[in-house]
Amino acid sequence: MTDMRLQALEEKTAELLKTTEELSDVIARQEREIAVLTHRVQMLMQREGEREAQGGGGVVLGDERPPHY
């Protein structure tokens, strides 16, 4: 291989390594965000389950008739 070709390959390898590290950082950040959001959804579902168990409904969904009919 010529020196120029070897240098070009080394530059491409360095760029690929940098991109891989950046993507790894993005994935790690997204993993943390997903964990936080999953926890929040679980909390909201639990809170809504407790609200339903207490009979604190009152939201009319779809074709349900309101209680005054």
N, C-alpha and C positions, 0 to 999 in steps of 0.2 A: 504494500500500500504506500501511496505517496504521503508525504507529511501533511499536505493540505486535506487530503481525504480523511486521514486519521483525525486531524483537528476538527473537521466538520462533524465526524461521528462523535467525538468527545463533547462538542457543543450541544448536539442533539440529545445525547445522553444526560448531560447536565440539565437541560431544559425539561426533559421527561422526569427526572428525579425531583426537580423543583415542583412541577405540576402535581406529581404523585403526593408529595408532602402537603401541598395546599389542599388537595382533595381530601386527604386524610384528616386534616384539621376541620374541614367543612363537615365531613361525616361525623366526627367526634362531637362537634357543636350541635348538629342536628339530632344526634342520639340523646344528648342531654335535654334538648328542647322537647323531644318526643316523650321522654320520661316525665318531665314536668307536666306536659299537657295531658298525658295519660293519667297521672295522679289527680289532676284537676277534674277531669271527666269522671273519674271514680268518685271523687268527693261530691260532685254535683248529682250523680246518680244516687248516691247514698242519701243525700239531702232530700232529693225528690221522693225517694222511697219512703223516707220518714214522714214527709209531708202527706203523701197519699195514705199512709197508715193512720195518720191522725184525722183523716177525713177532711182535710183542708182543701179539697179540690176546688171546684167552682169554675173551672175552665171548660167551656163547651167545645167539644171536638167534633168535627165532621157533621154527621146527620143526627147527632144526639139532640133530644129535645131538652130545652132548659127546664128547670124544676117548676116554673110557674105555669106550665101548660097542663 
